[in-house]
């Protein structure tokens, strides 16, 4: 269950990353299009300025001086606007790089987490295998000990049986020798009587 939940979480994270990557790609494409339009507008402005300069060349000197002053002011304003736009783009690029770095760190951390989970799972498998081998070894030792005990019991039983058979044979032999001794006593008694 836990492994399945982890797999679902990883799949959801990957899907979110793909969506975010597509959004970043669209935003970057929009920024490129915006820069292209800006360059186009700048070129058109340059052509318009050239046309106006040609027209102004035919004006009286006082009119040309006023227009020149106005151009200086407009140039200063455009320069300031351009600086603001460049600063805005710089900040946007900085944020984009920071986000890329964060995403990269997240992916690295995710890979490390998956690797750590794999290592932990392998460790658990190895420990389970070692425990299984130890259990088999203990079982083999137990069976061996029981077999040894059974063999020892059987040997002791055989020895007791052999001892009992030997004692029984000795008793039988004593019983068989007893009448012979009795006959010898009778013979000695008869001899004494005759004398």
N, C-alpha and C positions, 0 to 999 in steps of 0.2 A: 504493500500500500504506500509506504513512504517513498519507495523508488519510483512508483508511478506518479505520485504527486510532484516529486522533484523533476521528472521528465516533462510533465505538463508545465511546470513553472519555467523550465528552460526553453520549451517551445514557445511559450507566451513572450518570454524575454526576447527571443530571436525575432519573433513577428513584430514586436514593438521596435526593435532595432532596424528592421527592414523598412517599416513605415517611416521612422525618423530619417533614415538615409534617403528615402525618396523625397521627403519634404525638404531636406537639406539640398538635394540636387535641384529641385524645382526653384528653391529660393536663390541658389547660385545662378541658375539660368536666368531668373528674373533680374538679378543684379547685373549680369552680363548684358542683357537686353537694355537695361537702363543706361549702362555706360555707353553702349553703342548709340543710343538715342542722344545722349549728351554730346558725344563727339560729332554726330551729324548736325545737331543744333549749333555747335560751336563753329563748324565749317560754314554753315549757312550764315551765321552771324558775321564771320570773316568776309564772306562775299558781299553781304549787305554793307559792311563797313567800307569795303573797297569801293562799292558803287557810290556810297555817300561822299567818300573822299573825292572822288572824281567830280561829283556835283558841286562840292564845296570849293573846289579849286577855281570855279568860275564866279564865286561870290566876291563881294567887296572885302577889304582887309579887316574892317571892324567886325563884320559878320563871321569871318573865318576865325578871328580871335575868340569870339564868344563860343563858337562851336568847338574850338580846340579846348577851351576851359571846361566845357561841358563833357567833352570826351575824356579828359583827365579824371573828372569826378566819376564818370561812369566806369572807367577802367579801375579806379580805386575800389568802387563798390563791387565790381565783378571779381576783383582779386580777393576781396574779403569773403564774398560768397563762395568763391572757389576754395579758399582755405577752410571755410566751415564744412563744405562738402567733403573735402579730402579728410578732415578730422573725423567726420561722421563715418566715412568709409573705413578709415583706419580702426576706429572703435568696433565697427561691425566685423571686420576681418579678425580683430583680436578676440572678440567673443566667439567667432566661428572656430578659431584655432583652439581656444580653451575648451569648447564643447567637444571638438574632435579628440583632444587629449583626454578629457573625462570619459568619453565613450571608449577610447582605447584602454584606459585604465580599468574600466568596468569589464571589458571583454577579457583582459588579462586576468583580472581577479576572478572572473567566472570560470575561465579555463583552469586556473589554479585550484579553485574550489572543486571543480569536477575531478581534477587530478587527485586532489586530497581525498575525495570520496572514493575514487578507484583504489587508491593506496590503502585506505582504511578497510574497504571491502576485501581487498586481497589479503590484508593482515588478518581479518576475521576468518577468511577461508583457510589461511595457513594455520591459524590457531586451532580451528576446528579439525583440520587434518592432523595436527600434532596431538590433539586430545584423542582423536580416534585411534591413532597409532599407539598412544600410551594405554588406552583402554584395551586394545587388542593384545598388547604386550602383557598387561596385568592379567587378562583372561588366560593367556597362554601360561603364564606363571602359576595362576591358580589351578588350571587343569593339570599342569605338571606336578604341582605339590599334591593334589588329590590323588593323582596316579601313583606318586611315590608313596603316599600314605597307604593306599590300597595294596601296593606291592609289599610294603613292610608288614601290614596286617596279615596278608596271605602267607608271607614267609614265617611270621610268628605262629600262625595257625598250623602250618606244616610242621614246624619244629615241635609244637605242643603235641600234634598228632603222632609224630615219630617217637617222642618221649613216652607218650601214653602207650603206644604199641610196644616199645621196648620194655616198659614196666610190666605190661600184661604178659609178654613173652617170658620175662623173668619169673613172674608168679606161677605161670603154667609149668615152667621148668622145675621150680621148687616143689610144686604139687606132685609132679611125676617122679621126682627123686625120693619123696617121703616113704612110699611103700618099700622101696629097696632097703632103706635104713631100718624099717620095722622088721623085715625078714632077717636081717643080720642080727638084730637084737634077739629074736626068737631062737636063731641058731645058737647063739652063745649061751642062752638060757638052757636049752636042751642039753648042751654039752656039759654044763655044770651039774645038772641033775643026774646024768649017767655016772659021773664020777662019784 
